[in-house]
């Protein structure tokens, strides 16, 4: 069976579980998936998340001062709640109502660069007021911005676009597609 793209669903926020239930009811369990447009390809979500992580890897590799600041200041990072640290390197460990993948991506990118956190406190990397905002995916430039799909995306959460253009988050939201089995 082939997969057919039916929409670009955009930002879910805390509506992730509600949307998954809706799509299970509408299309059937196992008959829909989230994937990523990548050039002429549509790749599985896991590969899309790897590309997202690669954005962090490239950014931290090319910004050694930011990397050093991050690992020397933070003992670890979190996105939506301090419990996010329990995910470690596992993208599937999602204990909050909205996805937290950039904390996992940051951990994995730091480890891939042969570094680890040695700071003295847990760092929040989400809101503008947070200490770690400069590594928020909505501000960190994406390493291959020419592959971000332009145009409108659906706004299920009703918050609109909160991220900057050509960032890691811009890729994550704009290249995301909802597919159903044909």
C-alpha positions in Angstrom: 0.0 0.0 0.0 1.1 3.5 -0.7 0.8 6.6 1.4 -1.1 9.7 0.2 -0.4 13.1 1.6 -3.7 14.9 2.6 -2.5 17.9 4.5 0.3 19.8 6.2 -0.9 19.8 9.7 1.5 22.3 11.3 1.7 23.0 15.0 -0.2 20.7 17.4 0.8 22.1 20.8 -1.2 20.4 23.6 -3.7 19.0 21.0 -1.4 16.1 20.0 -3.3 13.3 21.7 -6.7 14.8 20.7 -5.6 14.9 17.0 -4.2 11.4 17.1 -7.6 10.2 18.5 -9.4 12.1 15.8 -7.3 10.6 13.0 -7.7 7.1 14.5 -11.5 7.6 14.3 -11.4 9.2 10.9 -8.9 7.0 9.1 -8.5 4.0 11.3 -5.7 2.9 13.7 -2.5 2.3 11.7 -4.0 3.8 8.5 -2.5 7.3 8.9 1.0 8.6 9.7 3.0 11.7 10.1 5.9 12.0 7.8 8.2 14.8 6.4 8.6 16.3 3.0 12.3 16.3 2.1 13.1 17.5 -1.3 11.3 15.2 -3.8 10.9 12.6 -1.1 8.5 12.0 1.7 10.3 10.3 4.6 9.1 8.6 7.7 8.7 10.7 10.9 11.7 9.1 12.5 13.9 10.3 9.6 12.3 13.8 9.8 13.3 13.9 13.5 16.8 12.8 12.6 17.0 15.7 10.1 15.7 18.0 12.9 18.4 16.7 15.3 21.0 17.2 12.5 20.1 20.9 12.6 21.1 21.1 16.2 24.3 19.1 15.6 25.3 21.5 12.8 24.4 24.6 14.8 26.4 23.5 17.9 29.3 22.2 15.8 29.5 25.6 14.0 28.9 27.7 17.2 31.5 26.3 19.7 31.0 29.3 22.1 27.3 28.4 22.4 28.1 24.7 22.8 30.6 25.5 25.6 28.2 27.9 27.3 25.5 25.3 27.2 27.5 22.3 28.5 29.3 24.4 31.2 26.1 26.1 32.4 23.4 23.3 32.3 23.4 20.0 34.1 20.7 19.0 31.5 17.9 20.6 29.4 14.1 20.4 29.3 11.4 21.7 27.2 7.9 21.4 28.6 8.6 20.1 32.2 11.6 19.1 34.2 10.4 15.5 33.9 11.5 15.7 30.2 15.0 14.7 31.3 13.7 11.1 31.8 13.5 10.8 28.0 17.2 10.9 27.8 18.0 10.1 24.1 14.6 8.5 23.4 12.2 10.5 21.2 9.4 8.2 21.9 9.4 8.9 25.7 6.8 11.7 25.7 5.2 12.2 29.2 3.6 15.6 28.6 0.6 16.6 26.4 2.8 18.3 23.8 5.9 16.8 22.2 9.3 17.6 23.6 11.8 16.7 21.0 14.2 19.6 21.0 15.5 18.7 24.5 16.2 15.1 23.2 17.8 16.6 20.1 20.0 18.9 22.1 21.2 16.0 24.3 21.9 13.8 21.3 23.7 16.6 19.4 25.9 17.4 22.4 26.8 13.7 22.8 27.5 13.3 19.1 30.0 16.2 19.5 31.8 14.3 22.2 30.6 16.6 25.0 28.2 16.4 28.0 26.6 18.7 30.5 28.6 19.6 33.5 26.8 22.7 34.7 25.1 23.1 38.0 21.4 23.3 37.1 18.6 22.1 34.9 18.1 24.6 32.0 14.7 25.4 30.5 15.0 25.8 26.7 11.5 26.9 25.7 10.2 30.4 26.4 11.7 33.8 25.6 12.2 34.3 29.3 14.0 31.1 29.8 17.8 31.0 30.2 18.1 28.5 27.3 16.0 30.4 24.8 18.9 30.9 22.5 18.9 27.1 21.7 15.1 27.1 21.2 14.3 25.5 17.8 12.3 28.5 16.9 15.4 30.7 16.9 18.2 28.2 15.9 18.9 28.4 12.1 18.2 25.3 10.1 21.2 23.9 8.3 19.5 23.3 5.0 16.9 26.2 4.8 16.4 25.7 1.1 14.6 22.4 1.8 12.0 24.0 4.1 8.6 23.8 2.3 7.1 27.3 1.8 3.4 28.1 2.1 0.5 27.8 4.5 0.2 25.1 7.1 -2.8 24.1 9.2 -3.0 25.7 12.7 -4.7 23.1 14.9 -3.6 24.8 18.1 -4.9 28.3 17.1 -1.6 30.0 18.1 -0.3 30.7 14.7 3.4 30.7 13.8 5.5 31.5 16.9 8.9 30.6 15.4 11.2 32.5 13.0 11.7 31.6 9.4 14.4 29.2 8.3 14.8 27.7 11.8 14.8 24.2 13.0 11.2 24.6 14.1 10.2 26.1 10.7 11.5 22.8 9.1 9.7 20.7 11.8 6.3 22.4 11.3 6.3 23.3 7.5 7.7 20.0 6.2 5.4 17.8 8.4 2.7 16.0 6.4 -0.3 13.9 7.4 -0.6 10.8 5.2 -3.3 8.1 4.8 -3.1 4.7 3.2 -4.5 4.6 -0.3 
